[in-house]
Amino acid sequence: MRLYEFEGKQLFVSAGIPIPTSKLCSNETCSFPGGVPVTLSFPVFAKVQVLHGNRAQRGGVMKFAEGEESAYKLQVDAWLNVGWNHEKVEYVLVEQSVKNIKKEHYISIRWSTKERGPVLLYAPHGGTGVEERGEDLEHHTIDITKPKDVIQNIFKNGYLAETVLKVWDVFYKNDASLVEINPLFELEDGSFIAGDAKIELDDVASFRHPEWNLYPKRSPFARKPTSMEERAKEINAMDHRGVAGASFFELDGDIAIMASGGGASLLVMDALLGSGLKPANYTEYSGNPSREKVMELTKLVLSKPNLRGLLVIGGNANFTDIFETLTGVMDGIEQTKPHPDYPIVIRRGGPRWEEAFEMVRARTTAAGKLDITLFGPQTSMLEAVPVFVQKVLRNGNTR
């Protein structure tokens, strides 16, 4: 979960890392953090708050000098009402310019899958494009049993070492995968100020952090989550067992999807699109979720109006109980009562799949006429998709 810059800076403040005097603007108000009434003096920087990088290169960071107050207000208003770089903007951070800068540094701590641990990246010259330039970019592996010793051995400047230790605290205590400050301003008096904040948190660890009070994030489609996407997160949080709705994206098509296995499922999505059908959603259930969670996810997926079919598809599971999960799927189908000719194709394999298929057949017969086609592990997912496509194209009914 990536944070907005102003959210990251709030974490910096809680760790004792100074930040510039600022106020946060939205369409409702422009206010100072904590409601403290501080007056900004020019020059100021207006910084669009988005989850992507390279804002300065794309015109998302603008400086306004004394006498340019009207221009600055027009710019903030334009970002909030028109958008930036084809994105809807909900927040603009306005910061007072930092004075008496001696030097700009680059600092980041990130989780490295290659090193299987945290890695510190440092450059004595920060600013835009520092990672691409690679000039003087140092890499240091951090021993999590003695981070203080490692950091103090790297940085002979005591004040800088103290600041980096605070960055480590933000990284470690918040279950972060990335904490970056670029630039980290070193002032003439030897103190440091974080000029920017790029932070990514492991949202799987959110249960350990009731103190997180984060703003809603836009989806990958540069918008706020829809009500269906929000409901999917609630379903996934019902209990700790497995995943059901953690990844849910509402789309504008009319084919309901319940997938298991990310990479293979994306191939199925491509096959659907290639056939001319458009998915109404993308979601996954895996890791042995409970019957109740899968039932609620099925009901959610089928709640969208004017659907033309349901595709329940996934690879051959190793640990997911297929009987348990398909029981949840059937519970959801029976409660939403699709049209008798509404095409449903299920392709699954894994523990208890044969028992699960017997259950589906029995319940299909008991419920009356339901158009459910079953494919086991002997049939590939890409072989099951054309069957589903033909059923949808032949059938004019919607759910």
C-alpha positions as CSV (number, residue, x, y, z in Angstrom):
1,M,0.0,0.0,0.0
2,R,1.6,3.2,-1.2
3,L,1.0,6.4,0.9
4,Y,0.5,9.9,-0.3
5,E,3.5,12.2,0.4
6,F,1.6,14.0,3.2
7,E,0.8,10.7,4.9
8,G,4.4,9.6,4.7
9,K,5.5,12.9,6.3
10,Q,3.1,12.3,9.2
11,L,4.9,9.1,9.9
12,F,8.2,11.0,9.7
13,V,7.0,13.5,12.3
14,S,5.9,10.7,14.6
15,A,9.5,9.4,14.4
16,G,11.1,12.8,15.1
17,I,12.1,13.6,11.5
18,P,11.4,17.3,10.8
19,I,9.4,18.3,7.7
20,P,8.7,21.7,6.1
21,T,5.9,23.8,7.4
22,S,2.9,23.0,5.2
23,K,-0.9,22.8,4.7
24,L,-3.0,20.3,3.0
25,C,-5.6,21.4,0.5
26,S,-8.7,19.6,-0.8
27,N,-11.9,20.9,-2.3
28,E,-13.4,21.2,1.2
29,T,-10.6,23.1,2.9
30,C,-6.9,24.0,3.2
31,S,-5.7,23.2,6.7
32,F,-2.5,22.7,8.6
33,P,-1.7,19.3,10.1
34,G,-3.3,19.0,13.6
35,G,-5.2,22.2,13.0
36,V,-2.2,24.4,14.1
37,P,-2.8,27.9,12.7
38,V,0.6,28.7,11.0
39,T,1.0,31.2,8.3
40,L,3.0,30.2,5.3
41,S,5.4,32.7,3.9
42,F,6.5,32.8,0.2
43,P,8.1,31.2,-1.6
44,V,6.0,28.1,-1.4
45,F,5.8,24.8,-3.3
46,A,2.5,23.4,-4.5
47,K,2.8,19.7,-4.8
48,V,0.1,17.5,-6.3
49,Q,-0.6,14.5,-4.2
50,V,-0.7,11.3,-6.3
51,L,0.6,7.8,-5.9
52,H,2.9,8.0,-8.9
53,G,6.5,9.3,-9.1
54,N,8.3,11.8,-11.3
55,R,5.9,14.6,-10.3
56,A,8.5,17.4,-10.7
57,Q,9.4,16.2,-14.3
58,R,5.7,16.2,-15.2
59,G,4.8,19.6,-13.8
60,G,3.2,18.3,-10.6
61,V,5.5,20.4,-8.4
62,M,5.5,24.2,-8.8
63,K,7.2,27.0,-7.0
64,F,5.5,30.4,-6.3
65,A,7.4,33.5,-5.2
66,E,6.3,36.6,-3.2
67,G,3.5,38.3,-5.1
68,E,2.3,35.2,-6.9
69,E,-0.4,34.3,-4.4
70,S,-3.2,34.5,-7.0
71,A,-1.3,32.3,-9.4
72,Y,-0.7,29.7,-6.7
73,K,-4.3,29.6,-5.7
74,L,-5.4,29.3,-9.4
75,Q,-3.0,26.4,-9.8
76,V,-4.2,24.6,-6.7
77,D,-7.8,25.1,-7.8
78,A,-7.0,23.8,-11.3
79,W,-5.4,20.6,-10.0
80,L,-8.3,19.9,-7.6
81,N,-11.0,20.5,-10.1
82,V,-9.4,19.6,-13.5
83,G,-6.9,17.0,-12.5
84,W,-3.3,16.3,-13.3
85,N,-1.7,13.9,-15.9
86,H,-5.2,12.4,-16.6
87,E,-5.7,11.7,-12.9
88,K,-8.3,13.0,-10.5
89,V,-6.6,14.9,-7.7
90,E,-8.1,15.1,-4.3
91,Y,-5.2,16.7,-2.3
92,V,-2.5,19.3,-2.9
93,L,0.2,19.8,-0.4
94,V,1.5,23.4,-0.1
95,E,4.9,23.7,1.6
96,Q,7.0,26.6,2.7
97,S,10.3,26.7,0.9
98,V,13.2,25.4,3.0
99,K,15.9,28.0,3.6
100,N,19.6,27.8,4.4
101,I,20.1,24.5,2.5
102,K,23.7,23.3,2.5
103,K,23.3,20.0,0.7
104,E,20.7,17.5,-0.6
105,H,21.0,13.8,0.2
106,Y,19.1,10.7,-1.0
107,I,18.1,8.0,1.5
108,S,16.0,4.9,1.1
109,I,15.5,1.7,3.0
110,R,13.7,-1.0,1.0
111,W,13.0,-4.7,1.3
112,S,15.2,-6.7,-1.2
113,T,14.0,-10.1,-2.3
114,K,17.4,-10.7,-3.7
115,E,19.1,-10.0,-0.3
116,R,16.1,-11.4,1.6
117,G,16.3,-8.4,3.9
118,P,16.3,-4.6,4.1
119,V,18.8,-2.7,2.0
120,L,19.9,0.9,2.6
121,L,20.5,3.1,-0.5
122,Y,22.4,6.4,0.0
123,A,23.6,9.1,-2.3
124,P,25.3,12.3,-1.2
125,H,23.6,14.2,-4.0
126,G,19.8,13.8,-4.1
127,G,17.2,15.2,-6.4
128,T,15.2,14.1,-9.4
129,G,16.6,11.0,-11.3
130,V,19.1,10.0,-8.7
131,E,18.4,6.3,-9.0
132,E,18.6,6.5,-12.8
133,R,21.9,8.3,-12.7
134,G,23.3,5.9,-10.2
135,E,26.1,8.3,-9.3
136,D,27.7,7.5,-6.0
137,L,24.6,5.4,-5.0
138,E,25.8,3.2,-2.2
139,H,24.1,-0.1,-1.3
140,H,24.3,-1.5,2.3
141,T,22.6,-4.6,3.7
142,I,21.1,-3.9,7.1
143,D,21.4,-6.6,9.8
144,I,18.1,-6.3,11.6
145,T,19.6,-7.6,14.8
146,K,22.0,-4.6,15.0
147,P,20.7,-1.8,12.7
148,K,22.2,1.0,14.9
149,D,25.7,-0.4,14.6
150,V,25.4,-0.8,10.8
151,I,24.1,2.7,10.3
152,Q,26.6,4.4,12.6
153,N,29.4,2.6,10.8
154,I,28.2,3.8,7.4
155,F,27.6,7.5,8.4
156,K,30.4,9.4,10.2
157,N,28.2,12.5,10.3
158,G,26.5,11.9,13.6
159,Y,23.4,14.1,12.8
160,L,22.9,12.2,9.5
161,A,23.3,8.8,11.2
162,E,20.7,9.9,13.8
163,T,18.3,10.9,11.0
164,V,18.8,7.6,9.1
165,L,18.2,5.7,12.4
166,K,14.8,7.4,12.6
167,V,14.1,6.4,8.9
168,W,14.9,2.9,10.0
169,D,12.4,3.2,12.8
170,V,9.7,4.3,10.3
171,F,10.6,1.3,8.1
172,Y,10.7,-1.3,10.9
173,K,7.9,-0.2,13.2
174,N,5.4,0.3,10.4
175,D,6.1,-3.0,8.4
176,A,7.2,-1.0,5.4
177,S,8.6,-2.4,2.2
178,L,10.0,1.1,1.2
179,V,10.8,4.3,3.0
180,E,12.5,7.0,0.8
181,I,13.4,10.6,1.3
182,N,14.5,12.5,-1.8
183,P,15.7,15.1,-1.1
184,L,16.8,15.0,2.5
185,F,17.9,18.6,3.1
186,E,21.0,19.2,5.2
187,L,20.9,22.8,6.5
188,E,23.8,25.1,7.4
189,D,23.3,24.5,11.1
190,G,23.8,20.7,10.6
191,S,20.1,19.7,11.0
192,F,18.1,17.7,8.5
193,I,14.6,18.1,7.0
194,A,12.7,15.6,4.8
195,G,11.8,17.3,1.6
196,D,9.7,14.4,0.3
197,A,8.3,11.1,1.4
198,K,7.8,7.9,-0.6
199,I,6.5,5.1,1.6
200,E,5.0,1.7,0.9
201,L,3.5,-0.4,3.7
202,D,2.7,-4.1,3.8
203,D,-1.1,-3.9,4.1
204,V,-1.2,-7.6,5.2
205,A,0.3,-6.3,8.5
206,S,-2.5,-3.8,9.0
207,F,-4.0,-5.9,11.8
208,R,-0.9,-5.0,13.8
209,H,-1.4,-1.3,13.3
210,P,-4.7,0.0,14.6
211,E,-3.0,3.4,14.7
212,W,-2.9,3.7,10.9
213,N,-5.3,6.4,9.9
214,L,-4.8,6.5,6.2
215,Y,-6.8,8.2,3.5
216,P,-8.7,6.1,1.0
217,K,-6.5,5.2,-2.0
218,R,-7.5,5.2,-5.6
219,S,-7.5,2.0,-7.4
220,P,-5.1,1.3,-10.3
221,F,-7.7,3.0,-12.4
222,A,-7.0,6.4,-10.8
223,R,-10.3,6.6,-9.0
224,K,-11.7,6.0,-5.5
225,P,-12.7,2.4,-4.9
226,T,-16.3,1.6,-5.9
227,S,-18.9,0.4,-3.4
228,M,-18.4,-3.1,-4.8
229,E,-14.6,-2.9,-4.3
230,E,-15.1,-1.6,-0.7
231,R,-17.5,-4.5,0.0
232,A,-15.0,-7.0,-1.3
233,K,-12.4,-5.8,1.2
234,E,-15.0,-6.2,4.0
235,I,-15.7,-9.8,2.9
236,N,-12.0,-10.6,2.8
237,A,-11.6,-9.2,6.3
238,M,-14.4,-11.5,7.7
239,D,-11.9,-13.9,9.0
240,H,-8.2,-14.8,8.7
241,R,-8.7,-17.9,6.5
242,G,-7.5,-17.5,2.9
243,V,-8.2,-14.8,0.4
244,A,-11.6,-13.9,-1.0
245,G,-12.0,-10.4,-2.4
246,A,-8.6,-8.9,-1.4
247,S,-8.0,-8.3,-5.1
248,F,-11.3,-7.1,-6.6
249,F,-11.6,-4.6,-9.5
250,E,-15.0,-3.6,-10.8
251,L,-14.9,-3.4,-14.6
252,D,-17.5,-2.2,-17.2
253,G,-18.3,-5.6,-18.9
254,D,-21.0,-8.1,-18.3
255,I,-19.1,-11.4,-17.5
256,A,-18.8,-12.2,-13.8
257,I,-15.4,-13.7,-12.9
258,M,-14.2,-15.7,-9.9
259,A,-10.6,-16.7,-10.3
260,S,-8.0,-18.7,-8.4
261,G,-4.3,-18.2,-9.3
262,G,-3.2,-14.8,-10.5
263,G,-1.0,-15.5,-13.5
264,A,-3.2,-18.2,-15.1
265,S,-6.3,-16.2,-14.4
266,L,-5.0,-13.2,-16.3
267,L,-4.5,-15.5,-19.3
268,V,-8.1,-16.4,-19.0
269,M,-9.1,-12.7,-18.9
270,D,-7.1,-12.2,-22.1
271,A,-8.9,-15.1,-23.7
272,L,-12.2,-13.7,-22.8
273,L,-11.3,-10.3,-24.2
274,G,-10.0,-11.9,-27.3
275,S,-13.3,-13.6,-27.9
276,G,-15.1,-10.3,-27.7
277,L,-16.5,-10.7,-24.1
278,K,-15.9,-8.1,-21.5
279,P,-15.4,-9.0,-17.8
280,A,-17.6,-7.2,-15.2
281,N,-14.9,-7.7,-12.6
282,Y,-11.7,-9.3,-11.6
283,T,-11.4,-11.0,-8.3
284,E,-9.5,-13.9,-6.7
285,Y,-10.2,-16.5,-4.0
286,S,-7.4,-18.7,-2.9
287,G,-5.4,-20.0,0.0
288,N,-8.3,-22.0,1.5
289,P,-10.9,-19.4,2.3
290,S,-14.0,-20.3,4.3
291,R,-17.3,-21.3,2.8
292,E,-18.9,-18.1,4.2
293,K,-16.3,-15.8,2.6
294,V,-16.6,-17.4,-0.8
295,M,-20.5,-17.3,-0.5
296,E,-20.4,-13.6,0.2
297,L,-17.9,-13.0,-2.6
298,T,-20.1,-14.9,-5.0
299,K,-23.2,-12.9,-4.0
300,L,-21.2,-9.7,-4.5
301,V,-19.9,-10.8,-8.0
302,L,-23.4,-11.7,-9.1
303,S,-25.0,-8.5,-7.7
304,K,-24.1,-6.5,-10.7
305,P,-27.1,-6.1,-13.0
306,N,-27.3,-7.4,-16.6
307,L,-24.6,-10.1,-16.3
308,R,-24.5,-12.6,-19.2
309,G,-22.6,-15.4,-17.4
310,L,-20.4,-16.5,-14.5
311,L,-16.9,-18.1,-15.0
312,V,-15.5,-19.8,-11.9
313,I,-12.0,-20.8,-12.9
314,G,-8.6,-21.6,-11.5
315,G,-5.6,-23.9,-11.7
316,N,-5.0,-27.1,-9.8
317,A,-4.8,-26.1,-6.2
318,N,-2.4,-27.7,-3.7
319,F,-4.0,-26.7,-0.4
320,T,-7.4,-25.1,-1.2
321,D,-10.3,-27.3,-0.2
322,I,-12.3,-27.4,-3.4
323,F,-15.3,-28.9,-1.7
324,E,-15.4,-26.1,0.9
325,T,-15.0,-23.3,-1.6
326,L,-17.4,-24.6,-4.3
327,T,-20.0,-25.1,-1.5
328,G,-19.6,-21.4,-0.9
329,V,-20.0,-20.7,-4.6
330,M,-23.2,-22.8,-4.7
331,D,-24.6,-21.0,-1.6
332,G,-24.0,-17.7,-3.3
333,I,-25.6,-18.8,-6.6
334,E,-28.7,-20.2,-4.9
335,Q,-29.2,-17.0,-2.9
336,T,-28.9,-14.8,-6.0
337,K,-31.2,-17.0,-8.1
338,P,-29.8,-16.6,-11.6
339,H,-32.0,-17.3,-14.7
340,P,-32.3,-21.0,-15.4
341,D,-30.4,-20.6,-18.7
342,Y,-27.8,-18.3,-17.3
343,P,-24.4,-20.0,-18.3
344,I,-22.1,-20.9,-15.4
345,V,-18.8,-22.7,-16.2
346,I,-16.7,-24.0,-13.3
347,R,-13.1,-25.3,-13.9
348,R,-11.3,-26.4,-10.8
349,G,-8.9,-29.1,-9.6
350,G,-7.3,-29.9,-6.3
351,P,-8.1,-31.5,-2.9
352,R,-11.7,-33.0,-2.9
353,W,-12.5,-31.8,-6.4
354,E,-14.4,-34.9,-7.3
355,E,-16.5,-34.8,-4.1
356,A,-17.1,-31.1,-4.8
357,F,-18.4,-31.8,-8.3
358,E,-20.8,-34.4,-7.0
359,M,-22.1,-31.8,-4.6
360,V,-22.6,-29.3,-7.4
361,R,-24.4,-31.8,-9.6
362,A,-26.7,-32.8,-6.7
363,R,-27.6,-29.2,-5.8
364,T,-28.1,-28.2,-9.4
365,T,-30.7,-31.0,-9.8
366,A,-32.4,-30.1,-6.5
367,A,-32.6,-26.4,-7.4
368,G,-34.2,-27.1,-10.7
369,K,-32.7,-26.2,-14.1
370,L,-29.3,-24.4,-13.7
371,D,-26.9,-24.3,-16.7
372,I,-23.7,-25.3,-14.9
373,T,-20.9,-27.0,-16.8
374,L,-18.1,-28.6,-14.8
375,F,-14.5,-29.1,-15.9
376,G,-12.0,-30.9,-13.7
377,P,-8.1,-31.0,-13.8
378,Q,-8.0,-33.1,-17.0
379,T,-9.3,-30.0,-18.9
380,S,-7.1,-26.9,-19.1
381,M,-8.4,-23.5,-18.3
382,L,-7.9,-22.3,-21.8
383,E,-9.9,-25.2,-23.1
384,A,-12.8,-24.4,-20.8
385,V,-13.0,-20.8,-21.9
386,P,-14.2,-21.4,-25.5
387,V,-17.0,-23.6,-24.1
388,F,-18.1,-20.7,-21.8
389,V,-17.9,-18.2,-24.7
390,Q,-20.1,-20.3,-26.9
391,K,-22.7,-20.7,-24.2
392,V,-22.8,-16.9,-23.6
393,L,-23.1,-16.1,-27.3
394,R,-25.9,-18.6,-27.8
395,N,-27.8,-17.4,-24.7
396,G,-29.5,-14.0,-24.7
397,N,-30.6,-14.1,-21.1
398,T,-29.0,-12.1,-18.3
399,R,-29.0,-12.8,-14.7
